[in-house]
Amino acid sequence: MEGLNTQMNAADLARVNQEVDRFNKELAAENNGRKTSNELGKDDFLKLLITQMQNQDPTEPMENTEFIAQMAQFSSLEQMTNMASSFEKMSNYISASEGASMLGKTVQVNVGDATVTGVVSGAIRGETPQVIVNGMRYDLNKVAAVYAN
C-alpha cells in the first residue's frame, strides 16, 4: 500500500499563502483596519486623562503643573505615533523599490520547504510588496537570493 503524499508543491503552497493573506486583509478591513493590541495608544491616554479630570476631587483639583506635564506626555506620545507611521510608510516604499529593482533578474524564493527559481516579471507595491516569478506572486520577504543575468 502506498503512503499518502502530504507535501505541497511550491506553486500550491504559494496559492495557499496568497489565499490566507487575502482572507486576513478582508478580515482586517471588516474591523475598519483596527488591530487588537495589548499596548496603550494615544486615544487610550487621552481617555484616561479625561476620566482623571472628571473624577478629580473638587476640593483638591489637579495642579496646573501636573496637567501641563500630562499634556506634554500626550503630545510626545502623539508625535512618536506619527513618526512610527512615517517610518512604516518609508519602509514600504523602500521594499517596493527593492522589488522593482529585481525586475528581469533571476531570484530564488523560499516557499515553506521548497525553493522556486525564476525571473522576476513584475513587482507589486503595497503593505506587503510582492514579486511575480513564473506567473506566481511571492512576498518580497520570501526572496532568498537575487542573481544578475
C-alpha positions in Angstrom: 0.0 0.0 0.0 1.4 3.4 -1.0 1.7 6.2 1.6 -0.3 9.3 1.3 1.6 12.3 0.0 1.1 15.2 2.4 3.7 17.5 0.8 2.5 20.5 -1.2 4.5 21.7 -4.2 5.8 25.2 -4.3 3.0 26.6 -6.6 0.3 25.1 -4.4 1.9 26.4 -1.2 2.2 29.9 -2.8 -1.5 29.8 -3.7 -2.5 28.8 -0.2 -0.3 31.6 1.3 -1.9 34.1 -1.1 -5.4 33.0 -0.1 -4.6 33.2 3.6 -3.2 36.8 3.1 -6.3 37.8 1.1 -8.5 36.4 3.9 -6.5 38.2 6.6 -6.7 41.5 4.7 -10.5 41.1 4.3 -10.8 40.4 8.0 -8.8 43.5 8.9 -11.0 45.6 6.5 -14.1 44.3 8.3 -12.6 45.6 11.6 -12.2 49.0 10.0 -8.4 48.3 9.8 -8.1 48.3 13.6 -5.8 45.7 15.0 -6.1 44.4 18.5 -3.2 45.3 20.8 -2.2 45.0 24.4 -0.5 48.4 24.3 -2.0 51.7 25.2 -2.2 54.2 22.4 -2.8 57.9 22.2 -6.6 57.5 22.3 -6.4 55.4 25.4 -4.1 58.0 27.1 -6.5 60.8 26.2 -9.4 58.8 27.6 -7.5 58.2 30.9 -6.7 61.9 31.2 -10.3 63.0 30.6 -11.5 60.4 33.1 -9.0 61.6 35.6 -10.2 65.2 35.2 -13.8 64.2 35.5 -13.3 62.2 38.7 -10.9 64.5 40.5 -11.6 65.8 44.0 -13.2 69.2 43.6 -11.7 70.4 46.9 -8.2 69.5 45.6 -8.2 69.9 41.8 -5.2 68.8 39.8 -2.3 71.2 39.8 -1.7 73.2 36.6 1.8 71.8 36.5 0.5 68.2 36.7 -2.0 68.9 33.9 0.7 70.5 31.7 3.1 67.6 32.3 0.4 65.1 31.3 -0.5 67.1 28.2 3.2 67.2 27.3 3.4 63.4 27.7 0.3 63.2 25.5 1.9 65.4 22.8 5.1 63.3 22.9 3.1 60.1 22.5 1.2 61.5 19.5 4.5 62.6 17.8 6.1 59.2 18.4 3.0 57.6 16.9 3.2 59.8 13.9 6.9 59.1 13.5 6.3 55.3 13.7 3.6 55.6 11.0 6.0 57.6 8.8 8.8 55.0 9.3 6.4 52.3 8.3 5.4 54.1 5.1 9.1 54.7 4.3 9.9 51.1 4.9 7.1 50.1 2.4 8.5 52.5 -0.2 11.9 51.0 0.2 10.6 47.5 -0.1 8.6 48.4 -3.2 11.6 49.9 -4.9 13.7 46.9 -3.9 11.1 44.7 -5.6 11.2 46.9 -8.7 15.0 46.7 -8.8 14.6 42.9 -9.2 12.7 43.2 -12.5 14.3 40.9 -15.1 16.7 39.3 -12.6 16.7 35.7 -11.6 15.7 35.1 -8.0 15.4 32.2 -5.6 12.2 32.2 -3.5 11.8 30.1 -0.3 8.3 28.8 0.0 8.0 26.6 3.0 10.4 23.7 2.5 10.5 24.2 -1.3 12.6 26.6 -3.3 11.4 28.3 -6.6 13.9 29.8 -9.0 12.8 32.1 -11.9 13.0 35.5 -13.5 11.1 38.4 -11.9 8.5 39.6 -14.4 6.6 42.0 -12.2 6.6 43.8 -8.8 3.6 44.8 -6.8 3.6 47.7 -4.2 1.5 47.8 -1.1 1.7 46.9 2.6 3.2 43.5 1.6 5.2 44.1 -1.6 5.4 41.1 -3.9 7.3 39.9 -7.0 5.9 37.8 -9.8 8.1 34.8 -10.6 7.0 32.1 -13.1 3.5 33.7 -13.2 3.0 33.4 -9.4 3.1 36.1 -6.7 5.5 35.8 -3.8 6.0 38.1 -0.9 9.2 40.1 -1.2 10.4 38.8 2.2 10.4 35.2 0.8 13.2 36.1 -1.8 16.3 34.5 -0.5 18.7 35.4 -3.3 19.0 37.6 -6.4 21.2 36.8 -9.3 22.5 39.1 -12.1 21.5 37.9 -15.5 
